[in-house]
């Protein structure tokens, strides 16, 4: 029974964003979401991200989220290597009860 409740709850959570988008149809776009970044003085990576921001905000948000996750993983791995090099033991904490 618990498993069935979890499955139903997950379907509800997956359907919620679509329902909210459908309910918001016809509403005015807030000024903050309508702002566009000027591409005139940008080049390189700044132009790349500004172009994605202007064209598709969802793709931009997904790309930035993925990059932040990868950056966090890289920082964790470098920290792990440095701590092992200076002799600290890095491992999972084992709980003995």
Secondary structure, DSSP 8 states (H G I E B T S, - for coil): -HHHHHHHHHHHHHHHHHHHHHHTTT----HHHH-----TT--THHHHHHHHHHH-HHHHHHHHHHHHHHHHHHHHHHHHHHHHHTT----------
